[in-house]
Amino acid sequence: MQPRLSFITLGVSDLDRSKRFYNQVLGWTPFQDNGGIVMYKLNGMVLSLFPQHELLEDAQVKEQGKGSRFALAQCLRSVEEVDAFFADLHRKHVTITKQPQQVFWGGYSGYFADPDGHLWEVAHNPFLEMDTEGNVVEMKA
């Protein structure tokens, strides 16, 4: 796995309250807001706000009070890259919480957990434009 992040997804208890905080208190402007998830473009990566219960459901984990309130994500260039990455995780006996699969937002992703239970999503997002280094440049229309 390359040492980089594409997304930081924070599981939040009240999406509207969190959105108001980031928009009004920090002065950030979302580049994506579809009512169910809010995304802010950072320096080459994205911070997203996602209802915590939906994050836990998406990763197929139960609330355990540790490592499940946010997910770190890295986007790869293809479904095949995601599958190859998860095959390597499997060979290394890493805890996979969700095998890669087509997902509701139109991409392909799976989740694994680090030794402390922190969630990582590895995804192919067909809506992202990435530069040659794999940094998020733009969200495709």
Contacts in CASP RR format, 6 or more apart in sequence:
PFRMAT RR
TARGET T0000
AUTHOR 0000-0000-0000
METHOD contacts of the structure
MODEL  1
MQPRLSFITLGVSDLDRSKRFYNQVLGWTPFQDNGGIVMYKLNGMVLSLF
PQHELLEDAQVKEQGKGSRFALAQCLRSVEEVDAFFADLHRKHVTITKQP
QQVFWGGYSGYFADPDGHLWEVAHNPFLEMDTEGNVVEMKA
1 74 0 8 1.000
1 85 0 8 1.000
1 122 0 8 1.000
2 74 0 8 1.000
4 74 0 8 1.000
4 133 0 8 1.000
4 134 0 8 1.000
4 135 0 8 1.000
5 45 0 8 1.000
5 72 0 8 1.000
5 73 0 8 1.000
5 74 0 8 1.000
6 45 0 8 1.000
6 46 0 8 1.000
6 73 0 8 1.000
6 74 0 8 1.000
6 75 0 8 1.000
6 128 0 8 1.000
6 130 0 8 1.000
6 134 0 8 1.000
6 135 0 8 1.000
6 136 0 8 1.000
7 45 0 8 1.000
7 46 0 8 1.000
7 47 0 8 1.000
7 48 0 8 1.000
7 71 0 8 1.000
7 72 0 8 1.000
7 73 0 8 1.000
7 74 0 8 1.000
7 75 0 8 1.000
7 121 0 8 1.000
7 136 0 8 1.000
8 45 0 8 1.000
8 46 0 8 1.000
8 47 0 8 1.000
8 48 0 8 1.000
8 70 0 8 1.000
8 72 0 8 1.000
8 73 0 8 1.000
9 47 0 8 1.000
9 48 0 8 1.000
9 49 0 8 1.000
9 50 0 8 1.000
9 55 0 8 1.000
9 70 0 8 1.000
9 71 0 8 1.000
9 72 0 8 1.000
9 73 0 8 1.000
9 121 0 8 1.000
10 18 0 8 1.000
10 47 0 8 1.000
10 48 0 8 1.000
10 49 0 8 1.000
10 50 0 8 1.000
10 69 0 8 1.000
10 70 0 8 1.000
11 49 0 8 1.000
11 50 0 8 1.000
11 51 0 8 1.000
11 52 0 8 1.000
11 55 0 8 1.000
11 69 0 8 1.000
11 70 0 8 1.000
11 71 0 8 1.000
12 18 0 8 1.000
12 49 0 8 1.000
12 50 0 8 1.000
12 51 0 8 1.000
12 52 0 8 1.000
13 51 0 8 1.000
13 52 0 8 1.000
15 35 0 8 1.000
15 36 0 8 1.000
15 38 0 8 1.000
15 49 0 8 1.000
15 50 0 8 1.000
15 51 0 8 1.000
18 38 0 8 1.000
18 49 0 8 1.000
19 30 0 8 1.000
19 33 0 8 1.000
19 38 0 8 1.000
19 49 0 8 1.000
22 28 0 8 1.000
22 30 0 8 1.000
22 38 0 8 1.000
22 40 0 8 1.000
22 49 0 8 1.000
23 29 0 8 1.000
23 30 0 8 1.000
28 40 0 8 1.000
29 40 0 8 1.000
30 38 0 8 1.000
30 39 0 8 1.000
30 40 0 8 1.000
31 39 0 8 1.000
31 40 0 8 1.000
31 41 0 8 1.000
31 139 0 8 1.000
32 38 0 8 1.000
32 39 0 8 1.000
32 139 0 8 1.000
33 39 0 8 1.000
36 50 0 8 1.000
36 51 0 8 1.000
36 54 0 8 1.000
37 48 0 8 1.000
37 49 0 8 1.000
37 50 0 8 1.000
37 105 0 8 1.000
38 48 0 8 1.000
38 49 0 8 1.000
39 46 0 8 1.000
39 47 0 8 1.000
39 48 0 8 1.000
39 49 0 8 1.000
39 139 0 8 1.000
40 46 0 8 1.000
40 47 0 8 1.000
40 48 0 8 1.000
41 136 0 8 1.000
44 135 0 8 1.000
44 136 0 8 1.000
44 137 0 8 1.000
45 135 0 8 1.000
45 136 0 8 1.000
46 136 0 8 1.000
52 69 0 8 1.000
55 68 0 8 1.000
55 69 0 8 1.000
55 70 0 8 1.000
55 71 0 8 1.000
55 119 0 8 1.000
56 62 0 8 1.000
56 63 0 8 1.000
56 68 0 8 1.000
58 98 0 8 1.000
58 103 0 8 1.000
58 111 0 8 1.000
59 68 0 8 1.000
59 71 0 8 1.000
59 97 0 8 1.000
59 98 0 8 1.000
59 111 0 8 1.000
59 119 0 8 1.000
59 121 0 8 1.000
60 97 0 8 1.000
60 98 0 8 1.000
60 111 0 8 1.000
61 68 0 8 1.000
61 97 0 8 1.000
61 111 0 8 1.000
61 113 0 8 1.000
61 119 0 8 1.000
62 68 0 8 1.000
66 116 0 8 1.000
66 117 0 8 1.000
67 113 0 8 1.000
67 116 0 8 1.000
67 117 0 8 1.000
67 118 0 8 1.000
67 119 0 8 1.000
68 117 0 8 1.000
68 119 0 8 1.000
70 118 0 8 1.000
70 119 0 8 1.000
71 111 0 8 1.000
71 119 0 8 1.000
71 120 0 8 1.000
71 121 0 8 1.000
72 118 0 8 1.000
72 119 0 8 1.000
72 120 0 8 1.000
72 121 0 8 1.000
73 109 0 8 1.000
73 120 0 8 1.000
73 121 0 8 1.000
73 122 0 8 1.000
73 123 0 8 1.000
74 120 0 8 1.000
74 121 0 8 1.000
74 122 0 8 1.000
74 123 0 8 1.000
75 122 0 8 1.000
75 123 0 8 1.000
75 124 0 8 1.000
75 125 0 8 1.000
75 128 0 8 1.000
75 130 0 8 1.000
75 134 0 8 1.000
75 136 0 8 1.000
76 82 0 8 1.000
76 85 0 8 1.000
76 122 0 8 1.000
76 123 0 8 1.000
76 124 0 8 1.000
77 124 0 8 1.000
77 130 0 8 1.000
77 134 0 8 1.000
78 124 0 8 1.000
79 100 0 8 1.000
79 108 0 8 1.000
79 124 0 8 1.000
81 124 0 8 1.000
82 100 0 8 1.000
82 108 0 8 1.000
82 109 0 8 1.000
82 110 0 8 1.000
82 122 0 8 1.000
82 123 0 8 1.000
82 124 0 8 1.000
83 100 0 8 1.000
85 122 0 8 1.000
86 96 0 8 1.000
86 99 0 8 1.000
86 100 0 8 1.000
86 110 0 8 1.000
86 112 0 8 1.000
86 122 0 8 1.000
89 96 0 8 1.000
89 112 0 8 1.000
90 96 0 8 1.000
94 112 0 8 1.000
94 113 0 8 1.000
95 112 0 8 1.000
95 113 0 8 1.000
95 117 0 8 1.000
96 110 0 8 1.000
96 111 0 8 1.000
96 112 0 8 1.000
97 110 0 8 1.000
97 111 0 8 1.000
97 112 0 8 1.000
97 113 0 8 1.000
97 119 0 8 1.000
98 109 0 8 1.000
98 110 0 8 1.000
98 111 0 8 1.000
99 110 0 8 1.000
100 108 0 8 1.000
100 109 0 8 1.000
100 110 0 8 1.000
100 122 0 8 1.000
101 108 0 8 1.000
101 109 0 8 1.000
101 110 0 8 1.000
102 108 0 8 1.000
103 109 0 8 1.000
103 123 0 8 1.000
106 126 0 8 1.000
106 127 0 8 1.000
107 123 0 8 1.000
107 124 0 8 1.000
107 125 0 8 1.000
107 126 0 8 1.000
107 127 0 8 1.000
108 123 0 8 1.000
108 124 0 8 1.000
109 121 0 8 1.000
109 122 0 8 1.000
109 123 0 8 1.000
109 124 0 8 1.000
110 121 0 8 1.000
110 122 0 8 1.000
110 123 0 8 1.000
111 119 0 8 1.000
111 120 0 8 1.000
111 121 0 8 1.000
111 122 0 8 1.000
112 119 0 8 1.000
112 120 0 8 1.000
112 122 0 8 1.000
113 119 0 8 1.000
113 120 0 8 1.000
114 120 0 8 1.000
126 140 0 8 1.000
127 139 0 8 1.000
127 140 0 8 1.000
128 136 0 8 1.000
128 137 0 8 1.000
128 138 0 8 1.000
128 139 0 8 1.000
128 140 0 8 1.000
129 136 0 8 1.000
129 137 0 8 1.000
129 138 0 8 1.000
129 139 0 8 1.000
129 140 0 8 1.000
130 136 0 8 1.000
130 137 0 8 1.000
131 137 0 8 1.000
END
